[in-house]
């Protein structure tokens, strides 16, 4: 994710008031530490029609000066583990009204300290996912500093993550 690459861990998407000219359900403002630092989303279809554009168009405006001026916490050195990591791929069905960032935050909290990386790698709409819902597929990279994770460790984390995601309205897909 761009925000992680730039070290901007505190950037959130606020979809409560869509920016002018952007699709109301597929856009938001970027906020860091309570400061507006940009906009992201799809251009409103009405604007595209007026311009004769038939494809969907994405928009990103990021004020790097404002984003980088905000404190983003300390970055501490973490030694490289001698033990292998394990990837866990989970796909959740969720209402379009629930931001992907909400599900990601719930996953991070539920997975705990063994989570070393989380990425959203697929968003799917269409059959068999109901209308006004989408499938969000996340890859969790899990690793311990002191041991190789067991199948029991991974199963426990998966149960905790699935339960946490359910509290945000997400259901694990088959």
MARLUM-186484 format. One record per residue: residue number from 1; residue in three letters; x, y, z of N, C-alpha, C, O, CB in turn. Coordinates in Angstrom, 1 decimal, padded with zeros to 4 digits. Glycine has a CB too. Example, Ala and Ser with C-alpha at 12.3 -4.5 7.8 and 13.67 -1.06 7.14 Angstrom:
BEGIN
NODE  nr rest    n_u    n_v    n_w   ca_u   ca_v   ca_w    c_u    c_v    c_w    o_u    o_v    o_w   cb_u   cb_v   cb_w
NODE   1  ALA  013.2 -005.7  007.8  012.3 -004.5  007.8  013.2 -003.3  007.8  014.2 -003.3  008.5  011.3 -004.5  009.0
NODE   2  SER  012.8 -002.2  007.1  013.7 -001.1  007.1  012.9  000.0  007.9  013.4  001.1  008.0  014.1 -000.6  005.7
This chain:
BEGIN
NODE  nr rest    n_u    n_v    n_w   ca_u   ca_v   ca_w    c_u    c_v    c_w    o_u    o_v    o_w   cb_u   cb_v   cb_w
NODE   1  UNK  000.8 -001.2  000.0  000.0  000.0  000.0  000.9  001.2  000.0  001.9  001.3  000.7 -001.0  000.0  001.2
NODE   2  UNK  000.5  002.3 -000.7  001.3  003.5 -000.9  001.6  004.1  000.5  002.7  004.6  000.8  000.6  004.5 -001.8
NODE   3  UNK  000.6  004.2  001.4  000.8  004.8  002.7  001.8  004.1  003.5  002.6  004.7  004.2 -000.6  004.8  003.4
NODE   4  UNK  001.9  002.8  003.4  002.9  002.0  004.2  004.3  002.2  003.6  005.2  002.3  004.3  002.5  000.5  004.2
NODE   5  UNK  004.3  002.3  002.2  005.6  002.5  001.6  006.2  003.8  002.0  007.4  003.9  002.2  005.4  002.4  000.1
NODE   6  UNK  005.4  004.8  002.1  005.8  006.2  002.5  006.0  006.3  004.0  006.4  007.4  004.4  004.9  007.2  001.9
NODE   7  UNK  005.6  005.3  004.7  005.7  005.4  006.2  004.6  006.2  006.8  004.7  006.8  007.8  007.0  006.0  006.6
NODE   8  UNK  003.4  006.3  006.1  002.3  007.0  006.5  001.2  006.1  007.1  000.1  006.0  006.6  001.7  007.9  005.4
NODE   9  UNK  001.6  005.5  008.2  000.7  004.4  008.8 -000.6  005.0  009.3 -001.6  004.2  009.4  001.4  003.8  009.9
NODE  10  UNK -000.7  006.3  009.6 -001.9  006.8  010.2 -002.9  007.4  009.3 -003.9  008.1  009.7 -001.5  007.9  011.2
NODE  11  UNK -002.8  007.1  008.0 -003.8  007.7  007.0 -005.0  006.8  007.0 -004.9  005.6  006.9 -003.2  007.8  005.6
NODE  12  UNK -006.2  007.5  007.1 -007.5  006.8  007.1 -008.3  007.4  006.0 -008.2  008.6  005.6 -008.2  006.8  008.5
NODE  13  UNK -009.3  006.6  005.5 -010.2  007.1  004.5 -011.6  007.4  005.2 -012.1  006.5  005.8 -010.4  006.1  003.3
NODE  14  UNK -012.0  008.6  005.1 -013.3  009.0  005.7 -014.3  009.1  004.5 -014.2  010.0  003.7 -013.2  010.4  006.5
NODE  15  UNK -015.3  008.3  004.5 -016.2  008.2  003.4 -017.5  009.0  003.7 -018.5  008.9  002.9 -016.6  006.8  003.0
NODE  16  UNK -017.6  009.6  004.9 -018.8  010.3  005.3 -019.3  011.4  004.4 -020.5  011.6  004.2 -018.7  010.7  006.7
NODE  17  UNK -018.3  012.2  003.9 -018.6  013.3  003.0 -017.8  013.1  001.7 -016.6  013.5  001.7 -018.4  014.7  003.7
NODE  18  UNK -018.4  012.6  000.6 -017.6  012.4 -000.6 -017.1  013.7 -001.2 -017.9  014.7 -001.2 -018.4  011.6 -001.6
NODE  19  UNK -015.9  013.8 -001.7 -015.4  015.0 -002.4 -016.2  015.3 -003.6 -016.8  014.4 -004.3 -013.9  014.8 -002.7
NODE  20  UNK -016.4  016.6 -004.0 -017.1  017.0 -005.1 -016.5  016.4 -006.4 -015.3  016.3 -006.6 -017.1  018.5 -005.3
NODE  21  UNK -017.4  015.9 -007.3 -017.0  015.3 -008.5 -016.6  013.8 -008.5 -016.3  013.2 -009.5 -015.8  016.1 -009.0
NODE  22  UNK -016.6  013.3 -007.2 -016.3  011.9 -007.1 -017.6  011.1 -006.7 -018.5  011.6 -006.2 -015.2  011.7 -006.0
NODE  23  UNK -017.5  009.8 -007.1 -018.7  008.9 -006.8 -019.0  008.8 -005.3 -018.0  008.5 -004.6 -018.3  007.4 -007.4
NODE  24  UNK -020.2  009.0 -004.9 -020.5  009.1 -003.5 -020.2  007.8 -002.8 -019.9  007.8 -001.6 -022.0  009.4 -003.3
NODE  25  UNK -020.4  006.6 -003.4 -020.1  005.4 -002.7 -018.8  004.8 -002.9 -018.4  003.8 -002.2 -021.1  004.4 -003.1
NODE  26  UNK -018.0  005.4 -003.7 -016.6  004.9 -004.0 -015.5  005.9 -003.9 -014.6  006.0 -004.7 -016.6  004.3 -005.4
NODE  27  UNK -015.7  006.8 -002.8 -014.7  007.8 -002.7 -014.6  008.2 -001.2 -015.5  007.9 -000.4 -015.0  009.0 -003.6
NODE  28  UNK -013.6  009.1 -000.9 -013.5  009.6  000.4 -012.3  010.6  000.5 -011.6  010.7 -000.4 -013.4  008.5  001.5
NODE  29  UNK -012.2  011.2  001.7 -011.1  012.0  001.9 -010.1  011.3  002.8 -010.4  010.4  003.6 -011.5  013.3  002.7
NODE  30  UNK -008.8  011.6  002.6 -007.7  011.0  003.3 -007.4  011.9  004.5 -007.1  013.1  004.3 -006.4  010.8  002.4
NODE  31  UNK -007.3  011.3  005.7 -007.1  012.0  006.9 -006.0  011.4  007.7 -005.9  010.2  007.8 -008.4  012.1  007.8
NODE  32  UNK -005.1  012.3  008.2 -004.0  011.8  009.0 -003.9  012.7  010.2 -003.6  013.9  010.1 -002.6  011.8  008.2
NODE  33  UNK -004.0  012.1  011.4 -004.0  012.9  012.6 -005.0  014.0  012.7 -004.7  015.1  013.2 -002.6  013.5  012.8
NODE  34  UNK -006.2  013.8  012.1 -007.2  014.8  012.1 -007.0  015.8  011.0 -007.9  016.7  010.9 -007.3  015.4  013.4
NODE  35  UNK -006.0  015.7  010.2 -005.7  016.7  009.1 -006.1  016.1  007.8 -005.7  015.0  007.5 -004.2  017.2  009.2
NODE  36  UNK -006.8  016.9  006.9 -007.1  016.5  005.6 -005.8  016.5  004.8 -005.2  017.5  004.6 -008.2  017.4  005.0
NODE  37  UNK -005.5  015.3  004.2 -004.3  015.2  003.4 -004.5  014.8  001.9 -003.6  014.7  001.2 -003.3  014.3  004.0
NODE  38  UNK -005.8  014.6  001.6 -006.0  014.2  000.2 -007.4  013.7 -000.1 -008.3  013.7  000.8 -005.0  013.2 -000.3
NODE  39  UNK -007.6  013.2 -001.3 -008.9  012.6 -001.7 -008.6  011.4 -002.5 -007.5  011.3 -003.2 -009.7  013.6 -002.6
NODE  40  UNK -009.5  010.4 -002.5 -009.3  009.2 -003.3 -010.7  008.7 -003.7 -011.7  008.8 -003.0 -008.5  008.1 -002.5
NODE  41  UNK -010.8  008.1 -004.9 -012.0  007.5 -005.3 -012.2  007.4 -006.8 -011.2  007.6 -007.5 -013.2  008.2 -004.7
NODE  42  UNK -013.4  007.1 -007.2 -013.7  007.1 -008.6 -014.4  008.4 -009.0 -015.2  008.9 -008.2 -014.6  005.9 -009.0
NODE  43  UNK -014.1  008.8 -010.2 -014.8  010.0 -010.7 -016.3  009.7 -010.9 -016.7  008.6 -011.3 -014.2  010.5 -012.1
NODE  44  UNK -017.2  010.6 -010.5 -018.6  010.4 -010.6 -019.0  010.1 -012.0 -018.6  010.8 -013.0 -019.4  011.7 -010.1
NODE  45  UNK -019.9  009.1 -012.2 -020.3  008.7 -013.6 -020.9  009.8 -014.4 -020.8  009.9 -015.6 -021.2  007.5 -013.5
NODE  46  UNK -021.6  010.7 -013.7 -022.2  011.9 -014.4 -021.2  012.8 -015.0 -021.4  013.3 -016.1 -023.1  012.7 -013.4
NODE  47  UNK -020.1  013.0 -014.3 -019.0  013.8 -014.8 -018.4  013.1 -016.0 -018.1  013.8 -017.0 -017.9  014.0 -013.7
NODE  48  UNK -018.2  011.8 -015.9 -017.6  011.1 -017.1 -018.5  011.1 -018.3 -018.0  011.3 -019.4 -017.3  009.6 -016.7
NODE  49  UNK -019.8  011.0 -018.1 -020.8  011.1 -019.2 -020.7  012.4 -019.9 -020.7  012.5 -021.1 -022.2  010.8 -018.7
NODE  50  UNK -020.6  013.5 -019.1 -020.5  014.8 -019.6 -019.3  015.0 -020.5 -019.2  015.8 -021.4 -020.5  015.9 -018.5
NODE  51  UNK -018.2  014.3 -020.1 -016.9  014.4 -020.9 -016.8  013.3 -022.0 -015.8  013.3 -022.7 -015.8  014.2 -019.9
NODE  52  UNK -017.9  012.5 -022.1 -017.8  011.4 -023.1 -016.9  010.3 -022.8 -016.5  009.6 -023.7 -017.4  012.1 -024.4
NODE  53  UNK -016.6  010.1 -021.6 -015.7  009.0 -021.2 -016.6  007.8 -020.7 -017.4  008.0 -019.8 -014.7  009.5 -020.0
NODE  54  UNK -016.3  006.7 -021.3 -017.1  005.5 -021.0 -016.5  004.6 -019.9 -017.2  003.7 -019.3 -017.4  004.7 -022.2
NODE  55  UNK -015.3  004.7 -019.6 -014.6  003.8 -018.7 -014.7  004.4 -017.3 -014.9  005.6 -017.1 -013.1  003.6 -019.1
NODE  56  UNK -014.5  003.6 -016.3 -014.4  004.1 -014.9 -013.0  004.7 -014.7 -012.0  004.2 -015.2 -014.6  002.9 -013.8
NODE  57  UNK -012.9  005.8 -014.0 -011.7  006.5 -013.8 -011.4  006.7 -012.3 -012.3  007.2 -011.6 -011.7  007.9 -014.6
NODE  58  UNK -010.2  006.4 -011.9 -009.8  006.6 -010.5 -009.2  008.0 -010.3 -008.6  008.6 -011.2 -008.9  005.5 -010.0
NODE  59  UNK -009.2  008.5 -009.1 -008.7  009.8 -008.7 -007.9  009.7 -007.4 -008.4  009.1 -006.5 -009.8  010.9 -008.6
NODE  60  UNK -006.7  010.2 -007.4 -006.0  010.3 -006.1 -005.3  011.7 -006.1 -004.6  012.1 -007.0 -004.9  009.2 -006.0
NODE  61  UNK -005.6  012.4 -005.0 -004.9  013.7 -004.7 -004.3  013.5 -003.3 -005.0  013.2 -002.4 -005.9  014.9 -004.8
NODE  62  UNK -003.0  013.7 -003.2 -002.3  013.5 -001.9 -001.4  014.7 -001.7 -000.5  014.9 -002.5 -001.5  012.1 -001.9
NODE  63  UNK -001.6  015.4 -000.6 -000.7  016.5 -000.3  000.4  015.9  000.6  000.3  015.8  001.8 -001.5  017.6  000.5
NODE  64  UNK  001.5  015.6 -000.1  002.6  014.9  000.6  003.2  015.8  001.7  003.6  015.3  002.8  003.7  014.6 -000.4
NODE  65  UNK  003.2  017.1  001.5  003.7  018.0  002.5  002.9  017.9  003.8  003.5  017.8  004.9  003.7  019.4  002.0
NODE  66  UNK  001.6  017.9  003.7  000.7  017.8  004.9  000.8  016.4  005.5  000.9  016.2  006.7 -000.7  018.1  004.5
NODE  67  UNK  000.9  015.4  004.6  000.9  014.0  005.1  002.2  013.7  005.8  002.2  013.1  006.9  000.7  013.0  003.9
NODE  68  UNK  003.3  014.2  005.3  004.6  013.9  005.9  004.9  014.8  007.1  005.7  014.4  007.9  005.7  014.1  004.9
NODE  69  UNK  004.1  015.9  007.2  004.3  016.8  008.4  003.7  016.2  009.7  004.1  016.5  010.8  003.7  018.1  008.1
NODE  70  UNK  002.8  015.3  009.5  002.1  014.7  010.7  003.0  013.6  011.3  003.7  012.9  010.6  000.8  014.0  010.3
NODE  71  UNK  003.1  013.6  012.6  003.9  012.5  013.2  003.2  011.1  013.0  002.0  011.0  013.1  004.1  012.8  014.8
NODE  72  UNK  004.0  010.2  012.7  003.5  008.8  012.4  004.1  007.8  013.3  004.1  006.6  013.0  003.7  008.5  011.0
NODE  73  UNK  004.5  008.2  014.5  005.0  007.2  015.5  006.4  006.8  015.2  007.0  007.1  014.1  004.1  006.0  015.5
NODE  74  UNK  007.0  006.1  016.1  008.4  005.7  016.0  008.4  004.4  015.2  007.5  003.5  015.3  009.0  005.5  017.4
NODE  75  UNK  009.4  004.3  014.4  009.7  003.1  013.7  010.9  002.4  014.4  012.0  002.9  014.5  010.0  003.3  012.2
NODE  76  UNK  010.6  001.3  015.0  011.6  000.5  015.7  012.1 -000.6  014.9  011.4 -001.2  014.1  011.0  000.0  017.1
NODE  77  UNK  013.3 -000.9  015.2  014.0 -002.0  014.5  013.4 -003.3  015.1  013.3 -003.5  016.3  015.5 -002.0  014.8
NODE  78  UNK  013.1 -004.2  014.2  012.6 -005.6  014.6  013.6 -006.6  013.9  013.7 -006.6  012.7  011.1 -005.8  014.1
NODE  79  UNK  014.2 -007.4  014.7  015.1 -008.3  014.1  014.4 -009.3  013.1  013.2 -009.6  013.3  015.9 -009.1  015.2
NODE  80  UNK  015.1 -009.8  012.2  014.6 -010.8  011.2  014.5 -012.1  012.0  015.4 -012.5  012.6  015.5 -010.9  009.9
NODE  81  UNK  013.3 -012.7  011.9  013.1 -014.0  012.6  013.9 -015.1  011.9  014.0 -015.1  010.6  011.6 -014.3  012.6
NODE  82  UNK  014.4 -016.0  012.7  015.1 -017.2  012.1  014.0 -018.2  011.7  014.4 -019.3  011.1  016.1 -017.8  013.1
NODE  83  UNK  012.8 -018.0  012.1  011.7 -019.0  011.8  010.9 -018.5  010.6  010.7 -017.3  010.4  010.8 -019.1  013.1
NODE  84  UNK  010.3 -019.5  009.9  009.5 -019.1  008.7  008.2 -018.4  009.0  007.6 -018.6  010.1  009.3 -020.4  007.9
NODE  85  UNK  007.8 -017.7  008.1  006.4 -017.1  008.2  005.4 -018.0  007.5  005.8 -018.9  006.8  006.4 -015.7  007.5
NODE  86  UNK  004.2 -017.8  007.9  003.1 -018.5  007.3  002.0 -017.5  006.8  001.7 -016.6  007.4  002.4 -019.5  008.3
NODE  87  UNK  001.5 -017.8  005.6  000.5 -016.9  005.0 -000.8 -017.6  005.1 -001.0 -018.8  005.0  000.8 -016.7  003.5
NODE  88  UNK -001.8 -016.8  005.5 -003.2 -017.2  005.6 -004.1 -016.3  004.8 -004.1 -015.1  005.0 -003.6 -017.2  007.2
NODE  89  UNK -004.7 -016.9  003.8 -005.6 -016.1  002.9 -007.1 -016.3  003.3 -007.5 -017.4  003.4 -005.4 -016.5  001.4
NODE  90  UNK -007.8 -015.2  003.6 -009.1 -015.2  004.0 -010.0 -014.3  003.2 -009.6 -013.1  003.0 -009.3 -014.9  005.5
NODE  91  UNK -011.1 -014.7  002.7 -012.0 -013.9  001.9 -013.3 -013.7  002.7 -013.9 -014.7  003.2 -012.3 -014.5  000.5
NODE  92  UNK -013.7 -012.5  002.8 -014.9 -012.2  003.5 -016.0 -011.5  002.6 -015.6 -010.7  001.8 -014.6 -011.2  004.7
NODE  93  UNK -017.2 -011.9  002.8 -018.3 -011.2  002.1 -018.8 -010.1  003.1 -019.0 -010.3  004.3 -019.5 -012.2  001.8
NODE  94  UNK -018.9 -008.9  002.5 -019.3 -007.7  003.4 -020.1 -006.7  002.6 -019.9 -006.7  001.3 -018.0 -007.1  003.9
NODE  95  UNK -020.9 -006.0  003.2 -021.7 -005.0  002.6 -020.9 -003.9  002.0 -019.8 -003.6  002.5 -022.7 -004.4  003.6
NODE  96  UNK -021.3 -003.3  000.9 -020.6 -002.2  000.3 -020.4 -001.0  001.2 -019.5 -000.2  001.0 -021.2 -001.8 -001.0
NODE  97  UNK -021.3 -000.9  002.2 -021.3  000.2  003.1 -020.2  000.1  004.2 -019.9  001.1  004.9 -022.6  000.3  003.8
NODE  98  UNK -019.6 -001.1  004.3 -018.5 -001.3  005.3 -017.1 -001.0  004.6 -016.8 -001.8  003.6 -018.5 -002.7  005.9
NODE  99  UNK -016.4  000.0  005.0 -015.1  000.2  004.3 -014.1 -000.9  004.5 -014.1 -001.6  005.6 -014.5  001.5  004.9
NODE 100  UNK -013.3 -001.2  003.5 -012.3 -002.3  003.6 -011.3 -001.9  004.7 -010.8 -002.9  005.3 -011.5 -002.4  002.2
NODE 101  UNK -011.1 -000.7  005.0 -010.2 -000.3  006.0 -010.7 -000.7  007.4 -009.9 -001.0  008.3 -009.9  001.2  006.0
NODE 102  UNK -012.0 -000.7  007.6 -012.6 -001.2  008.8 -012.3 -002.7  009.0 -012.0 -003.1  010.1 -014.1 -000.9  008.8
NODE 103  UNK -012.5 -003.5  008.0 -012.2 -004.9  008.1 -010.7 -005.1  008.4 -010.4 -006.0  009.2 -012.7 -005.6  006.8
NODE 104  UNK -009.9 -004.4  007.7 -008.4 -004.5  007.9 -008.1 -004.2  009.3 -007.3 -004.9  009.9 -007.7 -003.6  006.9
NODE 105  UNK -008.7 -003.1  009.9 -008.4 -002.8  011.3 -008.8 -003.9  012.3 -008.1 -004.2  013.2 -009.1 -001.4  011.7
NODE 106  UNK -010.0 -004.4  012.0 -010.5 -005.5  012.8 -009.5 -006.7  012.7 -009.2 -007.4  013.8 -011.9 -005.9  012.5
NODE 107  UNK -009.1 -007.0  011.5 -008.2 -008.2  011.3 -006.9 -007.9  012.1 -006.4 -008.8  012.8 -007.9 -008.4  009.8
NODE 108  UNK -006.3 -006.7  012.0 -005.0 -006.4  012.7 -005.2 -006.6  014.2 -004.3 -007.2  014.8 -004.6 -005.0  012.4
NODE 109  UNK -006.3 -006.1  014.7 -006.5 -006.2  016.1 -006.6 -007.7  016.6 -006.1 -008.1  017.5 -007.7 -005.4  016.6
NODE 110  UNK -007.4 -008.4  015.8 -007.7 -009.8  016.2 -006.5 -010.7  016.0 -006.3 -011.7  016.8 -008.9 -010.3  015.3
NODE 111  UNK -005.7 -010.5  015.0 -004.6 -011.4  014.7 -003.5 -011.2  015.7 -002.7 -012.1  016.0 -004.0 -011.1  013.3
NODE 112  UNK -003.4 -010.0  016.3 -002.4 -009.8  017.4 -001.0 -009.7  016.9 -000.7 -009.4  015.8 -002.5 -010.9  018.3
NODE 113  UNK  000.0 -009.9  017.8  001.4 -009.6  017.6  002.1 -010.5  016.6  003.2 -010.2  016.1  002.1 -009.6  018.9
NODE 114  UNK  001.5 -011.6  016.2  002.1 -012.5  015.2  001.9 -012.0  013.8  002.5 -012.5  012.9  001.6 -013.9  015.4
NODE 115  UNK  001.0 -011.0  013.6  000.8 -010.5  012.3  001.9 -009.6  011.9  002.1 -008.5  012.6 -000.6 -009.8  012.2
NODE 116  UNK  002.6 -009.9  010.8  003.7 -009.0  010.4  003.4 -008.3  009.1  004.0 -007.3  008.8  005.0 -009.9  010.2
NODE 117  UNK  002.4 -008.7  008.4  001.9 -008.0  007.2  000.5 -008.4  006.9  000.1 -009.5  007.1  002.9 -008.3  006.0
NODE 118  UNK -000.3 -007.4  006.4 -001.6 -007.6  006.0 -001.8 -006.9  004.7 -001.5 -005.7  004.5 -002.7 -007.1  007.0
NODE 119  UNK -002.4 -007.6  003.7 -002.6 -007.0  002.4 -004.0 -007.4  001.8 -004.3 -008.6  001.9 -001.5 -007.3  001.4
NODE 120  UNK -004.7 -006.5  001.2 -005.9 -006.8  000.5 -005.5 -007.1 -000.9 -005.0 -006.3 -001.6 -006.9 -005.5  000.6
NODE 121  UNK -005.7 -008.4 -001.3 -005.3 -008.7 -002.6 -006.4 -009.0 -003.7 -006.1 -009.2 -004.8 -004.4 -010.0 -002.5
NODE 122  UNK -007.6 -008.9 -003.3 -008.7 -009.1 -004.2 -010.0 -008.5 -003.7 -010.3 -008.7 -002.6 -008.9 -010.6 -004.6
NODE 123  UNK -010.7 -007.8 -004.6 -012.0 -007.3 -004.4 -012.9 -007.9 -005.5 -012.6 -007.7 -006.7 -012.1 -005.7 -004.3
NODE 124  UNK -014.0 -008.6 -005.1 -014.8 -009.2 -006.1 -016.3 -008.8 -005.9 -016.8 -008.9 -004.8 -014.6 -010.7 -006.1
NODE 125  UNK -016.9 -008.5 -007.0 -018.4 -008.2 -007.0 -019.0 -009.1 -008.1 -018.3 -009.3 -009.2 -018.7 -006.7 -007.3
NODE 126  UNK -020.1 -009.6 -007.9 -020.8 -010.4 -008.9 -021.2 -011.8 -008.3 -020.9 -012.1 -007.2 -019.9 -010.7 -010.1
NODE 127  UNK -021.9 -012.6 -009.2 -022.4 -013.9 -008.8 -021.2 -014.7 -008.3 -020.2 -014.8 -008.9 -023.1 -014.6 -009.9
NODE 128  UNK -021.3 -015.4 -007.1 -022.5 -015.6 -006.2 -022.6 -014.6 -005.1 -023.5 -014.8 -004.2 -022.5 -016.9 -005.7
NODE 129  UNK -021.8 -013.5 -005.1 -021.9 -012.5 -004.0 -023.2 -011.6 -004.3 -023.3 -011.1 -005.4 -020.6 -011.6 -004.0
NODE 130  UNK -024.0 -011.5 -003.3 -025.2 -010.7 -003.4 -025.0 -009.2 -003.9 -023.9 -008.7 -003.6 -026.0 -010.7 -002.2
NODE 131  UNK -025.9 -008.7 -004.5 -025.8 -007.3 -004.9 -025.7 -006.4 -003.7 -026.2 -006.8 -002.6 -027.1 -006.8 -005.8
NODE 132  UNK -025.0 -005.3 -003.8 -024.6 -004.4 -002.7 -023.7 -005.0 -001.7 -023.5 -004.5 -000.5 -025.9 -003.9 -002.0
NODE 133  UNK -023.1 -006.1 -002.0 -022.0 -006.8 -001.2 -020.8 -007.0 -002.1 -020.9 -006.9 -003.3 -022.5 -008.1 -000.6
NODE 134  UNK -019.7 -007.2 -001.5 -018.5 -007.6 -002.2 -017.7 -008.6 -001.4 -017.9 -008.7 -000.2 -017.6 -006.3 -002.5
NODE 135  UNK -016.7 -009.2 -002.1 -015.8 -010.1 -001.4 -014.5 -009.4 -001.3 -013.9 -008.9 -002.2 -015.7 -011.5 -002.2
NODE 136  UNK -013.9 -009.4 -000.1 -012.6 -008.8  000.2 -011.7 -009.9  000.6 -012.0 -010.6  001.6 -012.7 -007.7  001.3
NODE 137  UNK -010.6 -010.1 -000.1 -009.7 -011.2  000.2 -008.4 -010.6  000.8 -007.8 -009.8  000.1 -009.4 -012.1 -001.0
NODE 138  UNK -008.0 -011.0  001.9 -006.8 -010.5  002.6 -005.8 -011.6  002.8 -006.2 -012.8  003.0 -007.2 -009.9  004.0
NODE 139  UNK -004.5 -011.3  002.7 -003.5 -012.2  003.0 -002.8 -011.7  004.3 -002.3 -010.6  004.4 -002.4 -012.3  001.8
NODE 140  UNK -002.8 -012.6  005.3 -002.2 -012.4  006.6 -000.8 -013.1  006.6 -000.8 -014.3  006.3 -003.1 -012.8  007.8
NODE 141  UNK  000.2 -012.4  006.8  001.6 -013.0  007.0  001.8 -013.0  008.5  001.9 -012.0  009.2  002.7 -012.2  006.2
NODE 142  UNK  002.0 -014.2  009.0  002.2 -014.5  010.4  003.5 -015.0  010.7  004.0 -015.9  010.0  001.1 -015.4  011.0
NODE 143  UNK  004.1 -014.6  011.8  005.5 -015.1  012.1  005.8 -014.8  013.6  005.4 -013.8  014.2  006.6 -014.4  011.2
NODE 144  UNK  006.5 -015.8  014.2  006.9 -015.6  015.6  008.5 -015.5  015.6  009.1 -015.9  014.7  006.5 -016.9  016.4
NODE 145  UNK  009.0 -014.8  016.6  010.4 -014.6  016.7  011.1 -015.7  017.3  012.3 -015.9  017.2  010.7 -013.3  017.4
NODE 146  UNK  010.3 -016.6  018.0  010.9 -017.6  018.9  010.6 -019.0  018.5  011.1 -020.0  019.2  010.5 -017.4  020.3
NODE 147  UNK  009.8 -019.2  017.4  009.4 -020.6  017.1  008.7 -020.6  015.7  008.4 -019.6  015.2  008.5 -021.2  018.2
NODE 148  UNK  008.6 -021.8  015.2  007.8 -022.0  014.0  006.4 -022.1  014.4  006.0 -022.9  015.4  008.3 -023.3  013.2
NODE 149  UNK  005.5 -021.4  013.8  004.1 -021.5  014.1  003.5 -022.9  013.7  003.9 -023.4  012.7  003.3 -020.4  013.4
NODE 150  UNK  002.6 -023.4  014.6  002.0 -024.7  014.4  000.7 -024.5  013.7  000.1 -023.4  013.6  001.9 -025.4  015.7
NODE 151  UNK  000.1 -025.6  013.2 -001.2 -025.6  012.6 -002.2 -025.1  013.7 -003.2 -024.4  013.3 -001.6 -027.0  012.1
NODE 152  UNK -002.0 -025.5  014.9 -002.9 -025.1  016.0 -002.8 -023.6  016.2 -003.8 -022.9  016.4 -002.5 -025.8  017.3
NODE 153  UNK -001.6 -023.0  016.1 -001.5 -021.5  016.2 -002.3 -020.8  015.1 -003.1 -019.9  015.4  000.0 -021.1  016.1
NODE 154  UNK -002.1 -021.3  013.9 -002.8 -020.7  012.7 -004.3 -020.9  012.8 -005.0 -019.9  012.5 -002.2 -021.3  011.4
NODE 155  UNK -004.7 -022.0  013.2 -006.2 -022.2  013.3 -006.8 -021.3  014.4 -007.9 -020.8  014.2 -006.5 -023.7  013.7
NODE 156  UNK -006.1 -021.1  015.5 -006.6 -020.3  016.5 -006.7 -018.8  016.1 -007.6 -018.1  016.4 -005.7 -020.3  017.8
NODE 157  UNK -005.6 -018.4  015.4 -005.6 -017.0  014.8 -006.8 -016.8  013.8 -007.5 -015.8  013.8 -004.3 -016.6  014.2
NODE 158  UNK -006.9 -017.8  013.0 -008.0 -017.8  012.0 -009.4 -017.6  012.7 -010.2 -016.8  012.3 -008.0 -019.0  011.1
NODE 159  UNK -009.6 -018.4  013.7 -010.9 -018.4  014.4 -011.1 -017.0  015.0 -012.2 -016.4  014.9 -011.0 -019.4  015.5
NODE 160  UNK -010.1 -016.4  015.6 -010.1 -015.1  016.2 -010.4 -014.0  015.2 -011.2 -013.1  015.4 -008.9 -014.8  017.0
NODE 161  UNK -009.7 -014.1  014.1 -009.9 -013.1  013.0 -011.3 -013.2  012.4 -012.0 -012.2  012.2 -008.9 -013.4  011.9
NODE 162  UNK -011.8 -014.4  012.2 -013.1 -014.6  011.6 -014.2 -014.1  012.6 -015.1 -013.4  012.1 -013.4 -016.1  011.3
NODE 163  UNK -014.0 -014.3  013.9 -015.0 -013.8  014.9 -014.9 -012.3  014.9 -015.9 -011.6  015.0 -014.7 -014.4  016.2
NODE 164  UNK -013.7 -011.7  014.9 -013.6 -010.3  014.9 -014.2 -009.6  013.6 -014.9 -008.6  013.7 -012.1 -009.9  014.9
NODE 165  UNK -014.0 -010.2  012.5 -014.5 -009.7  011.2 -016.1 -009.8  011.3 -016.7 -008.9  010.8 -014.0 -010.5  010.0
NODE 166  UNK -016.6 -010.8  011.9 -018.1 -011.0  012.0 -018.6 -009.8  012.8 -019.8 -009.4  012.6 -018.4 -012.3  012.7
NODE 167  UNK -017.9 -009.3  013.8 -018.4 -008.2  014.6 -018.5 -006.9  013.8 -019.2 -006.0  014.2 -017.4 -008.0  015.8
NODE 168  UNK -017.8 -006.9  012.6 -017.9 -005.7  011.7 -018.8 -006.0  010.6 -018.9 -005.2  009.7 -016.5 -005.4  011.2
NODE 169  UNK -019.5 -007.2  010.6 -020.5 -007.5  009.6 -019.9 -008.3  008.4 -020.6 -008.4  007.4 -021.1 -006.2  009.0
NODE 170  UNK -018.7 -008.8  008.6 -018.1 -009.6  007.5 -018.3 -011.1  007.8 -018.2 -011.6  008.9 -016.6 -009.3  007.3
NODE 171  UNK -018.6 -011.9  006.7 -018.8 -013.3  006.8 -017.7 -014.0  006.0 -017.5 -013.7  004.8 -020.2 -013.7  006.4
NODE 172  UNK -017.1 -015.0  006.6 -016.0 -015.8  005.9 -016.7 -016.5  004.7 -017.7 -017.1  004.8 -015.3 -016.8  006.8
NODE 173  UNK -016.1 -016.3  003.5 -016.6 -017.1  002.3 -016.0 -018.5  002.3 -014.9 -018.7  002.7 -016.2 -016.3  001.0
NODE 174  UNK -016.8 -019.4  001.8 -016.5 -020.8  001.7 -015.2 -021.1  001.1 -014.8 -022.2  000.9 -017.5 -021.5  001.0
